[in-house]
Amino acid sequence: IVFKGEGALVQGLSYGLQGIKEKEVIAFYAAVGKGLKVGHEYSDHFEELHTLGFTLKSITPSNSYDAAFREDDRKYGFKTKKISHKMFSPGISIEVLGDLTKMIIHKKREVIAIRDRGIANFHRQIFSMLWNK
């Protein structure tokens, strides 16, 4: 499913959260640029994850100016690991929950959601390698 157009970011971020039994989200988040204003959609998304009882572990590049998100981490008990931006510097973000993988294309404000256990497990394996490094 591709979420495009007005409201796509909110719809895409919220998609699939209801009814998920596995309450863990793992994520690879793109760096927040210096001076970039982050939309409320992301903070609203983290609040929704918390309200629905999800835990969140994320990996972000070391050069990310993401202090606002780290405040959400402290507030909701989420965990983040920073990895050298020379090794890890994605242009999009990826969230995985259950058998659902979401690719968040920030510049276009679009979300692509793929429901496939194999794709989700592939991302979990890569996440685990980086998280445990």
C-alpha positions as CSV (number, residue, x, y, z in Angstrom):
1,I,0.0,0.0,0.0
2,V,1.3,3.5,-0.9
3,F,0.2,6.5,1.1
4,K,0.5,9.7,-1.0
5,G,-1.0,13.1,-1.0
6,E,-2.5,15.2,1.8
7,G,-2.5,13.4,5.1
8,A,-0.4,10.5,3.7
9,L,2.2,10.7,6.4
10,V,-0.3,10.5,9.3
11,Q,-2.3,7.7,7.5
12,G,0.9,5.8,6.7
13,L,2.4,6.1,10.2
14,S,-0.9,4.9,11.8
15,Y,-1.5,2.1,9.3
16,G,-1.5,-1.3,10.8
17,L,-1.0,-0.4,14.5
18,Q,-4.4,-1.8,15.6
19,G,-4.6,-5.5,16.2
20,I,-0.8,-6.2,16.2
21,K,0.0,-8.8,18.9
22,E,3.7,-8.3,18.8
23,K,4.1,-5.0,20.6
24,E,7.6,-4.2,19.5
25,V,8.6,-1.8,16.8
26,I,12.1,-1.8,15.5
27,A,13.2,1.1,13.3
28,F,16.0,2.5,11.2
29,Y,15.5,6.3,11.2
30,A,17.1,8.7,8.8
31,A,19.1,11.6,10.2
32,V,17.3,14.9,11.1
33,G,19.2,17.7,9.4
34,K,20.5,20.7,11.3
35,G,17.9,23.4,11.5
36,L,15.2,21.1,10.0
37,K,11.8,21.7,11.5
38,V,10.2,18.3,12.4
39,G,6.5,18.0,11.9
40,H,4.1,17.1,14.7
41,E,3.2,13.9,12.8
42,Y,6.2,12.2,14.2
43,S,5.6,13.1,17.8
44,D,2.0,12.2,17.4
45,H,3.1,8.8,16.0
46,F,5.4,8.1,19.0
47,E,2.6,9.1,21.4
48,E,0.2,6.7,19.6
49,L,2.8,3.9,19.8
50,H,3.1,4.4,23.5
51,T,-0.7,4.6,24.0
52,L,-1.2,1.3,22.2
53,G,1.5,-0.3,24.4
54,F,4.3,-0.7,21.8
55,T,8.0,-0.6,22.7
56,L,10.4,1.0,20.2
57,K,14.0,0.3,19.5
58,S,15.6,2.5,16.8
59,I,18.9,2.9,15.1
60,T,19.8,6.4,13.9
61,P,23.0,7.9,12.3
62,S,25.3,9.6,14.7
63,N,25.1,13.0,12.9
64,S,21.3,13.3,13.5
65,Y,20.0,16.5,15.2
66,D,17.2,14.6,16.8
67,A,17.0,15.9,20.4
68,A,13.2,16.2,20.2
69,F,13.0,12.5,19.5
70,R,15.3,11.6,22.3
71,E,12.9,13.6,24.6
72,D,10.1,11.2,23.4
73,D,12.5,8.3,24.1
74,R,12.8,9.4,27.7
75,K,9.1,10.2,28.0
76,Y,7.9,6.8,26.7
77,G,10.8,4.5,27.6
78,F,11.9,4.0,24.0
79,K,15.5,3.0,23.2
80,T,17.8,4.4,20.5
81,K,21.3,3.4,19.4
82,K,23.4,5.8,17.3
83,I,25.7,4.3,14.7
84,S,28.4,6.2,12.8
85,H,26.9,8.2,10.0
86,K,29.9,7.0,7.9
87,M,28.6,3.5,8.1
88,F,24.8,4.1,8.4
89,S,23.2,7.1,6.7
90,P,19.8,6.2,5.2
91,G,17.7,8.7,3.2
92,I,14.5,7.1,4.3
93,S,13.2,5.6,7.6
94,I,12.0,2.0,8.0
95,E,9.7,0.7,10.8
96,V,8.9,-3.0,11.3
97,L,6.1,-4.3,13.5
98,G,4.7,-7.8,13.2
99,D,4.7,-8.8,9.6
100,L,4.4,-5.1,8.5
101,T,7.3,-3.1,7.1
102,K,6.9,0.6,6.5
103,M,9.2,2.8,4.4
104,I,8.9,6.5,5.3
105,I,10.0,8.8,2.5
106,H,10.3,12.0,4.4
107,K,11.0,14.4,1.5
108,K,7.9,13.3,-0.4
109,R,5.9,12.8,2.8
110,E,4.9,9.3,1.6
111,V,4.8,5.9,3.3
112,I,5.0,2.5,1.6
113,A,3.6,-0.4,3.7
114,I,4.4,-4.0,2.8
115,R,2.8,-6.8,4.8
116,D,5.1,-9.8,4.4
117,R,6.6,-11.9,7.1
118,G,9.8,-12.6,5.1
119,I,10.6,-8.9,4.4
120,A,9.9,-8.0,8.1
121,N,12.2,-10.8,9.3
122,F,14.9,-9.7,6.9
123,H,14.9,-6.2,8.4
124,R,14.8,-7.7,12.0
125,Q,17.9,-9.7,11.3
126,I,19.8,-6.6,10.0
127,F,18.5,-4.6,12.9
128,S,19.7,-7.3,15.4
129,M,23.2,-7.3,13.8
130,L,23.6,-3.5,14.2
131,W,21.9,-3.3,17.6
132,N,24.2,-6.0,19.1
133,K,27.4,-4.6,17.5
